[in-house]
Amino acid sequence: MLKQLYPSCAEPSLLKGIYLKLNLHQRAKAGDVFIYANYISSLDGRISLFDKKEDEYTVPPSIANARDWRLYQELAGQSDMMLTSARYFRQLAKGKAQDLLPVGLSPNFEDIKQWREQQGLKAQPDVLILSDSLDIPLAALRSLSDRKTIVLTKTQANQDKVQQLETCGVQVIQAATAVTGQFVRQSLIALGYQSAYMIAGPKVHHTLLVDGCVDELFLTSHFSLLGGQAFHSILEDDMPVNHMKLLSLYLDEQEGQMFQRFAYQQIAYQNKGK
């Protein structure tokens, strides 16, 4: 059970379903797309630590947990599109990714699959990859044969790699200059998507956020202090201050974490869609 601290509610809440009931797939205004992001972080702001043995950044096992993963899946269940980076597929090729892009195949998530069917959504969200390098293992992409896969990249991208991706059935869309947040958003709208779930790291988060192209943030704060000098946080680069609006807050005493939902309110949003 969870304690709902904001908006205040005396009645305990079941973990299962607290995000699925939000109907994020119906939140977009006409001619727009609703984009939301999700992270789990330690109290000192670490979403990943550098693993010397693996030579890459990974989610710390000490904060990854099944209860947060359940809500991760509920957010995925409401999306038309999963928005990620090439790094995920490099991890997948190494067998280091947490899971194939959801909705997960575990019986624990059968209700989410049924919910998608009831809502008229496809069995799985499509996948959008942001990548300048196009360093994407083709074998990992082939695991997504049951859904549409799209890559956004810059015009100066390696055209041999573009052709290889297209030969594998991937749609490649090249930006006139750089892949900006507005380019991502407008591409999603042009393709007819209404809800996009961003599960990429701080670089993609920043790309979207500086253009005012993220609507909500779901943040799990795990009650742990991890330390370390080589780490990633949810945002890493210069940008204007973002004043976030708290929409909901749940305390999970069983695991020792909080589930928080915020709306982005930065000034850049006044220019959204212009």
KOLVEXBA-327249 format. One record per atom (N, C-alpha, C): residue in one letter; x, z, y. Coordinates in steps of 0.2 Angstrom, whole numbers, plus 5000, padded with zeros to 4 digits. Layout:
REM KOLVEXBA-327249
A	X	Z	Y
...
REM end
This chain:
REM KOLVEXBA-327249
M	5004	5000	4994
M	5000	5000	5000
M	5004	5000	5006
L	5002	4997	5012
L	5005	4997	5018
L	5001	5001	5023
K	5005	5004	5028
K	5002	5007	5034
K	5002	5002	5040
Q	4996	5001	5042
Q	4995	4996	5048
Q	4996	5000	5054
L	5002	4999	5058
L	5003	5003	5064
L	5001	5000	5070
Y	5001	4993	5070
Y	4998	4989	5076
Y	4995	4983	5073
P	4989	4981	5076
P	4984	4986	5079
P	4983	4992	5075
S	4982	4998	5077
S	4982	5004	5074
S	4975	5003	5069
C	4976	5005	5063
C	4971	5006	5058
C	4972	5011	5053
A	4968	5016	5052
A	4969	5022	5048
A	4968	5020	5041
E	4965	5015	5039
E	4964	5013	5032
E	4971	5009	5029
P	4973	5011	5024
P	4979	5008	5021
P	4977	5000	5019
S	4983	4996	5019
S	4982	4989	5018
S	4985	4987	5011
L	4983	4983	5008
L	4986	4980	5002
L	4991	4975	5004
L	4997	4975	5001
L	5002	4970	5003
L	5000	4963	5001
K	4997	4962	4996
K	4995	4955	4994
K	4989	4953	4998
G	4990	4948	5002
G	4985	4945	5006
G	4986	4946	5013
I	4990	4950	5016
I	4990	4952	5023
I	4992	4946	5027
Y	4996	4942	5025
Y	4998	4936	5028
Y	4994	4930	5027
L	4992	4929	5020
L	4988	4924	5018
L	4981	4923	5022
K	4978	4929	5024
K	4972	4929	5028
K	4973	4926	5035
L	4979	4925	5037
L	4980	4922	5044
L	4977	4915	5045
N	4977	4911	5040
N	4975	4904	5040
N	4979	4900	5045
L	4986	4901	5045
L	4990	4898	5049
L	4990	4890	5049
H	4987	4887	5044
H	4986	4880	5043
H	4981	4877	5048
Q	4977	4882	5051
Q	4971	4880	5055
Q	4972	4882	5062
R	4979	4884	5064
R	4980	4887	5071
R	4982	4881	5076
A	4984	4876	5074
A	4986	4870	5078
A	4980	4868	5082
K	4981	4867	5089
K	4976	4863	5093
K	4976	4856	5091
A	4971	4853	5093
A	4970	4846	5092
A	4977	4842	5095
G	4979	4838	5091
G	4985	4834	5093
G	4992	4838	5093
D	4992	4843	5090
D	4998	4848	5090
D	5000	4850	5083
V	5005	4854	5083
V	5007	4857	5076
V	5009	4864	5078
F	5007	4868	5073
F	5009	4875	5073
F	5015	4877	5069
I	5020	4879	5073
I	5027	4880	5069
I	5028	4888	5069
Y	5030	4890	5063
Y	5031	4898	5063
Y	5038	4899	5059
A	5041	4904	5061
A	5048	4906	5057
A	5047	4912	5054
N	5052	4913	5049
N	5052	4919	5045
N	5059	4921	5043
Y	5061	4928	5044
Y	5067	4931	5042
Y	5066	4938	5039
I	5071	4940	5035
I	5072	4947	5034
I	5079	4949	5036
S	5079	4955	5039
S	5085	4957	5043
S	5086	4964	5041
S	5093	4966	5041
S	5094	4973	5041
S	5093	4976	5048
L	5093	4983	5049
L	5092	4986	5055
L	5098	4984	5060
D	5104	4982	5058
D	5109	4980	5062
D	5109	4973	5063
G	5104	4969	5062
G	5103	4962	5063
G	5106	4957	5059
R	5108	4959	5053
R	5111	4954	5048
R	5105	4951	5044
I	5105	4944	5044
I	5101	4941	5039
I	5105	4938	5034
S	5111	4937	5035
S	5116	4935	5029
S	5123	4937	5031
L	5127	4938	5026
L	5134	4940	5026
L	5138	4935	5023
F	5144	4935	5025
F	5149	4930	5022
F	5151	4933	5015
D	5150	4929	5010
D	5153	4931	5003
D	5159	4927	5002
K	5165	4930	5002
K	5171	4927	5001
K	5172	4924	4994
K	5169	4927	4989
K	5169	4924	4982
K	5165	4917	4982
E	5160	4917	4985
E	5156	4910	4985
E	5158	4906	4991
D	5161	4909	4996
D	5164	4905	5002
D	5158	4902	5006
E	5153	4906	5007
E	5147	4905	5011
E	5143	4911	5013
Y	5138	4910	5017
Y	5134	4915	5019
Y	5128	4916	5015
T	5126	4922	5013
T	5121	4923	5008
T	5116	4929	5011
V	5110	4929	5009
V	5106	4934	5010
V	5108	4940	5006
P	5110	4946	5009
P	5112	4952	5006
P	5107	4954	5000
P	5110	4955	4994
P	5105	4958	4989
P	5102	4964	4990
S	5106	4968	4995
S	5103	4975	4996
S	5097	4975	5001
I	5095	4969	5004
I	5089	4969	5008
I	5084	4964	5005
A	5086	4959	5001
A	5081	4955	4997
A	5077	4959	4992
N	5071	4958	4993
N	5066	4962	4988
N	5060	4958	4987
A	5057	4960	4981
A	5051	4956	4979
A	5045	4957	4984
R	5044	4962	4987
R	5038	4963	4992
R	5039	4959	4998
D	5045	4958	5000
D	5046	4953	5006
D	5045	4946	5003
W	5047	4945	4997
W	5047	4938	4994
W	5040	4936	4993
R	5035	4941	4992
R	5028	4939	4991
R	5025	4937	4998
L	5027	4940	5003
L	5025	4938	5009
L	5028	4931	5012
Y	5034	4930	5010
Y	5037	4924	5011
Y	5033	4918	5008
Q	5031	4919	5002
Q	5027	4914	4998
Q	5020	4913	5001
E	5017	4919	5004
E	5011	4918	5007
E	5011	4914	5014
L	5017	4914	5017
L	5018	4910	5023
L	5019	4903	5021
A	5023	4902	5015
A	5024	4895	5013
A	5017	4892	5011
G	5013	4896	5008
G	5006	4894	5006
G	5002	4891	5011
Q	5003	4893	5017
Q	4999	4890	5023
Q	5002	4884	5026
S	5007	4882	5024
S	5011	4876	5028
S	5010	4869	5025
D	5009	4864	5029
D	5009	4857	5027
D	5017	4855	5026
M	5021	4858	5029
M	5028	4856	5029
M	5033	4862	5029
M	5038	4862	5025
M	5043	4867	5025
M	5049	4864	5029
L	5051	4867	5034
L	5057	4865	5039
L	5063	4869	5037
T	5068	4865	5035
T	5074	4868	5033
T	5080	4864	5035
S	5086	4866	5032
S	5092	4862	5034
S	5096	4860	5028
A	5101	4856	5028
A	5105	4853	5023
A	5108	4859	5019
R	5110	4864	5022
R	5113	4869	5019
R	5109	4872	5013
Y	5103	4872	5014
Y	5099	4875	5008
Y	5100	4871	5002
F	5100	4864	5003
F	5101	4860	4997
F	5108	4860	4994
R	5113	4862	4998
R	5119	4863	4995
R	5120	4869	4991
Q	5116	4874	4994
Q	5115	4880	4990
Q	5112	4879	4983
L	5106	4875	4984
L	5102	4874	4978
L	5106	4870	4973
A	5111	4865	4975
A	5115	4862	4970
A	5120	4866	4967
K	5122	4872	4970
K	5126	4877	4967
K	5123	4882	4963
G	5116	4881	4963
G	5112	4887	4959
G	5112	4893	4963
K	5113	4893	4970
K	5113	4899	4974
K	5107	4900	4978
A	5103	4895	4978
A	5096	4896	4982
A	5092	4901	4979
Q	5088	4904	4983
Q	5084	4910	4980
Q	5078	4907	4976
D	5076	4901	4977
D	5071	4898	4973
D	5070	4890	4976
L	5067	4886	4971
L	5065	4880	4974
L	5060	4881	4979
L	5060	4876	4984
L	5056	4877	4990
L	5049	4879	4988
P	5046	4884	4990
P	5039	4886	4987
P	5034	4881	4989
V	5028	4882	4986
V	5025	4888	4983
V	5028	4889	4976
G	5031	4895	4975
G	5034	4897	4969
G	5030	4896	4962
L	5033	4895	4957
L	5030	4893	4951
L	5028	4899	4946
S	5030	4905	4949
S	5029	4911	4945
S	5021	4913	4945
P	5019	4916	4939
P	5012	4918	4939
P	5010	4922	4944
N	5015	4926	4947
N	5013	4931	4952
N	5010	4927	4959
F	5012	4921	4959
F	5009	4917	4965
F	5004	4912	4963
E	5001	4913	4958
E	4995	4909	4956
E	4989	4909	4961
D	4988	4915	4963
D	4983	4915	4968
D	4984	4911	4974
I	4991	4910	4976
I	4992	4906	4982
I	4991	4899	4981
K	4993	4897	4975
K	4992	4890	4973
K	4984	4888	4973
Q	4980	4893	4970
Q	4973	4892	4970
Q	4970	4892	4977
W	4973	4896	4981
W	4971	4897	4988
W	4972	4890	4992
R	4978	4887	4991
R	4979	4880	4994
R	4974	4875	4991
E	4973	4875	4985
E	4968	4871	4982
E	4961	4871	4986
Q	4959	4878	4986
Q	4953	4879	4990
Q	4952	4877	4997
Q	4958	4877	5000
Q	4959	4875	5007
Q	4960	4867	5008
G	4960	4864	5002
G	4961	4857	5003
G	4968	4854	5004
L	4973	4859	5003
L	4980	4857	5004
L	4983	4855	4998
K	4988	4851	4998
K	4992	4848	4993
K	4995	4854	4989
A	4997	4853	4982
A	4999	4858	4978
A	5006	4861	4981
Q	5010	4857	4984
Q	5016	4859	4987
Q	5017	4857	4995
P	5019	4861	4999
P	5021	4858	5006
P	5026	4852	5005
D	5026	4848	5010
D	5031	4843	5010
D	5038	4846	5013
V	5043	4843	5014
V	5049	4846	5016
V	5053	4842	5021
L	5055	4845	5027
L	5058	4842	5032
L	5065	4845	5033
I	5070	4841	5033
I	5077	4843	5033
I	5080	4841	5040
L	5083	4845	5043
L	5087	4843	5049
L	5094	4843	5047
S	5097	4837	5049
S	5104	4837	5047
S	5108	4831	5051
D	5113	4833	5054
D	5118	4828	5057
D	5123	4825	5052
S	5125	4829	5048
S	5130	4827	5043
S	5128	4823	5038
L	5121	4824	5036
L	5118	4821	5030
L	5122	4823	5023
D	5125	4829	5024
D	5129	4831	5018
D	5124	4835	5013
I	5120	4831	5010
I	5114	4833	5006
I	5115	4831	4999
P	5116	4835	4994
P	5117	4833	4987
P	5110	4830	4985
L	5111	4823	4982
L	5105	4819	4980
L	5102	4822	4974
A	5106	4825	4970
A	5103	4828	4964
A	5098	4834	4966
A	5100	4838	4971
A	5095	4843	4973
A	5089	4840	4976
L	5089	4835	4979
L	5083	4831	4982
L	5079	4829	4977
R	5081	4827	4971
R	5077	4824	4966
R	5073	4829	4963
S	5074	4835	4964
S	5070	4841	4961
S	5063	4841	4965
L	5063	4838	4971
L	5057	4838	4975
L	5053	4831	4974
S	5053	4828	4968
S	5050	4822	4967
S	5042	4823	4968
D	5040	4829	4968
D	5032	4830	4968
D	5030	4831	4975
R	5034	4830	4980
R	5032	4830	4987
R	5036	4826	4991
K	5033	4824	4997
K	5037	4820	5002
K	5043	4824	5005
T	5048	4820	5006
T	5054	4823	5009
T	5056	4819	5015
I	5057	4822	5020
I	5059	4818	5026
I	5066	4821	5029
V	5070	4817	5032
V	5076	4820	5035
V	5076	4817	5042
L	5077	4822	5047
L	5078	4820	5054
L	5086	4821	5055
T	5089	4815	5058
T	5096	4815	5060
T	5097	4811	5066
K	5103	4811	5068
K	5105	4808	5075
K	5106	4800	5073
T	5106	4796	5078
T	5107	4789	5077
T	5114	4787	5075
Q	5119	4792	5077
Q	5126	4790	5075
Q	5127	4793	5068
A	5122	4795	5064
A	5123	4797	5057
A	5126	4791	5053
N	5130	4794	5048
N	5133	4789	5043
N	5128	4785	5040
Q	5128	4778	5041
Q	5122	4774	5039
Q	5123	4773	5031
D	5129	4774	5028
D	5129	4773	5021
D	5125	4779	5018
K	5126	4785	5021
K	5122	4791	5018
K	5114	4790	5019
V	5113	4787	5025
V	5106	4785	5026
V	5103	4781	5021
Q	5106	4776	5019
Q	5104	4771	5014
Q	5103	4775	5007
Q	5108	4779	5006
Q	5108	4783	4999
Q	5102	4787	4999
L	5100	4790	5005
L	5094	4795	5005
L	5088	4790	5004
E	5088	4785	5008
E	5082	4781	5007
E	5081	4778	5000
T	5086	4776	4997
T	5086	4774	4990
T	5083	4779	4985
C	5084	4785	4987
C	5081	4791	4983
C	5074	4792	4985
G	5071	4788	4989
G	5064	4789	4991
G	5063	4794	4997
V	5069	4796	5001
V	5068	4800	5006
V	5067	4796	5013
Q	5062	4798	5017
Q	5061	4795	5023
Q	5066	4798	5028
V	5070	4794	5032
V	5075	4796	5036
V	5073	4793	5043
I	5072	4798	5048
I	5070	4797	5055
I	5076	4799	5059
Q	5078	4794	5063
Q	5084	4795	5068
Q	5082	4796	5075
A	5085	4801	5078
A	5083	4802	5085
A	5087	4798	5089
A	5085	4796	5095
A	5088	4792	5100
A	5095	4795	5102
T	5095	4801	5103
T	5101	4805	5105
T	5102	4810	5100
A	5100	4816	5101
A	5101	4822	5097
A	5095	4824	5094
V	5095	4828	5088
V	5089	4831	5085
V	5087	4837	5089
T	5083	4836	5094
T	5081	4842	5098
T	5074	4845	5095
G	5072	4851	5098
G	5066	4854	5096
G	5060	4850	5097
Q	5060	4846	5103
Q	5055	4842	5105
Q	5054	4836	5100
F	5060	4833	5098
F	5060	4828	5093
F	5057	4830	5087
V	5059	4836	5084
V	5056	4839	5078
V	5048	4839	5079
R	5046	4842	5084
R	5039	4844	5085
R	5035	4837	5086
Q	5038	4832	5090
Q	5034	4826	5090
Q	5034	4822	5084
S	5040	4823	5080
S	5040	4819	5074
S	5034	4822	5069
L	5034	4828	5069
L	5029	4832	5065
L	5022	4829	5067
I	5020	4829	5073
I	5014	4827	5076
I	5012	4820	5074
A	5017	4816	5075
A	5017	4809	5073
A	5015	4807	5066
L	5018	4812	5062
L	5017	4811	5054
L	5011	4814	5052
G	5007	4818	5057
G	5001	4820	5055
G	5001	4828	5052
Y	5006	4831	5053
Y	5006	4838	5050
Y	5004	4843	5055
Q	5000	4848	5053
Q	4997	4853	5057
Q	5001	4860	5057
S	5004	4862	5051
S	5008	4868	5051
S	5014	4867	5048
A	5019	4870	5051
A	5026	4869	5048
A	5030	4876	5048
Y	5033	4878	5042
Y	5036	4884	5041
Y	5043	4883	5041
M	5046	4886	5046
M	5054	4886	5047
M	5057	4891	5043
I	5061	4889	5038
I	5065	4894	5034
I	5073	4893	5035
A	5075	4889	5040
A	5082	4888	5041
A	5085	4894	5045
G	5092	4893	5046
G	5096	4898	5049
G	5095	4898	5056
P	5100	4902	5060
P	5100	4903	5067
P	5101	4896	5071
K	5104	4891	5068
K	5106	4885	5072
K	5099	4881	5073
V	5095	4880	5068
V	5089	4877	5068
V	5084	4881	5072
H	5084	4887	5071
H	5080	4892	5075
H	5081	4891	5083
H	5087	4890	5085
H	5089	4889	5092
H	5087	4883	5094
T	5088	4877	5090
T	5086	4871	5092
T	5079	4870	5094
L	5075	4873	5090
L	5068	4873	5091
L	5066	4878	5097
L	5069	4884	5097
L	5067	4889	5102
L	5069	4887	5109
V	5074	4883	5110
V	5076	4882	5117
V	5071	4876	5120
D	5068	4873	5116
D	5063	4868	5118
D	5056	4871	5118
G	5055	4877	5117
G	5049	4880	5116
G	5044	4877	5111
C	5047	4876	5105
C	5044	4873	5100
C	5043	4878	5093
V	5043	4884	5094
V	5041	4889	5089
V	5035	4893	5092
D	5030	4894	5088
D	5024	4898	5090
D	5024	4905	5088
E	5026	4906	5082
E	5026	4913	5080
E	5032	4915	5075
L	5034	4921	5075
L	5040	4924	5071
L	5037	4929	5067
F	5039	4929	5060
F	5037	4934	5056
F	5044	4937	5054
L	5045	4944	5055
L	5051	4947	5054
L	5051	4953	5050
T	5054	4953	5044
T	5054	4959	5040
T	5061	4963	5042
S	5060	4969	5044
S	5066	4973	5046
S	5067	4978	5040
H	5072	4977	5036
H	5074	4982	5031
H	5078	4988	5033
F	5076	4994	5031
F	5079	5000	5034
F	5086	5001	5031
S	5090	4996	5032
S	5097	4997	5030
S	5102	4995	5035
L	5108	4998	5035
L	5114	4996	5040
L	5119	4993	5035
L	5121	4987	5037
L	5125	4983	5032
L	5133	4982	5035
G	5133	4982	5042
G	5140	4982	5045
G	5143	4975	5043
G	5149	4974	5044
G	5153	4968	5043
G	5154	4964	5049
Q	5159	4960	5049
Q	5160	4956	5055
Q	5158	4949	5054
A	5158	4946	5048
A	5156	4939	5047
A	5148	4939	5045
F	5144	4938	5049
F	5137	4938	5048
F	5133	4933	5052
H	5127	4932	5050
H	5122	4928	5054
H	5116	4933	5056
S	5114	4932	5062
S	5108	4935	5064
S	5102	4929	5065
I	5096	4931	5067
I	5091	4926	5068
I	5092	4921	5073
L	5096	4923	5078
L	5098	4918	5084
L	5105	4919	5086
E	5108	4914	5087
E	5116	4914	5089
E	5117	4908	5093
D	5116	4909	5100
D	5118	4905	5105
D	5115	4907	5111
D	5118	4904	5117
D	5115	4906	5123
D	5108	4902	5125
M	5104	4906	5128
M	5097	4903	5130
M	5094	4908	5134
P	5089	4906	5138
P	5085	4911	5142
P	5082	4916	5138
V	5080	4922	5141
V	5077	4928	5138
V	5070	4926	5135
N	5069	4928	5129
N	5062	4927	5127
N	5059	4934	5126
H	5053	4934	5129
H	5049	4940	5129
H	5044	4939	5124
M	5045	4943	5118
M	5040	4942	5112
M	5034	4947	5113
K	5029	4944	5110
K	5022	4948	5110
K	5021	4951	5103
L	5021	4957	5102
L	5019	4960	5095
L	5012	4958	5094
L	5011	4955	5088
L	5004	4954	5085
L	5002	4959	5080
S	5007	4960	5076
S	5005	4965	5070
S	5011	4969	5068
L	5010	4975	5065
L	5016	4979	5062
L	5013	4983	5057
Y	5017	4982	5051
Y	5015	4986	5045
Y	5021	4989	5042
L	5020	4996	5040
L	5025	5000	5037
L	5025	5000	5030
D	5030	4998	5026
D	5030	4997	5019
D	5035	5003	5017
E	5032	5009	5016
E	5036	5015	5014
E	5039	5014	5007
Q	5036	5010	5002
Q	5038	5010	4996
Q	5045	5006	4996
E	5046	5001	4999
E	5053	4998	5000
E	5057	5000	5005
G	5054	5003	5011
G	5058	5005	5016
G	5059	4999	5021
Q	5054	4996	5024
Q	5054	4991	5028
Q	5048	4990	5032
M	5048	4986	5037
M	5043	4984	5042
M	5041	4977	5042
F	5035	4975	5042
F	5033	4968	5042
F	5030	4967	5049
Q	5034	4963	5053
Q	5032	4962	5060
Q	5030	4955	5062
R	5025	4954	5066
R	5023	4947	5068
R	5023	4947	5075
F	5026	4942	5078
F	5027	4941	5085
F	5025	4934	5087
A	5022	4933	5094
A	5021	4927	5097
A	5027	4926	5102
Y	5030	4920	5102
Y	5035	4918	5107
Y	5032	4917	5114
Q	5035	4919	5119
Q	5032	4919	5126
Q	5036	4916	5131
Q	5042	4913	5129
Q	5047	4911	5134
Q	5044	4906	5139
I	5047	4905	5145
I	5045	4901	5150
I	5044	4894	5148
A	5049	4892	5144
A	5049	4885	5142
A	5043	4883	5139
Y	5039	4887	5136
Y	5032	4885	5133
Y	5028	4882	5138
Q	5029	4883	5145
Q	5024	4880	5150
Q	5025	4873	5150
N	5031	4871	5147
N	5032	4863	5147
N	5031	4860	5141
K	5028	4864	5136
K	5027	4862	5129
K	5022	4856	5129
G	5024	4850	5126
G	5020	4845	5126
G	5021	4840	5131
K	5025	4841	5137
K	5026	4837	5142
K	5032	4832	5141
REM end
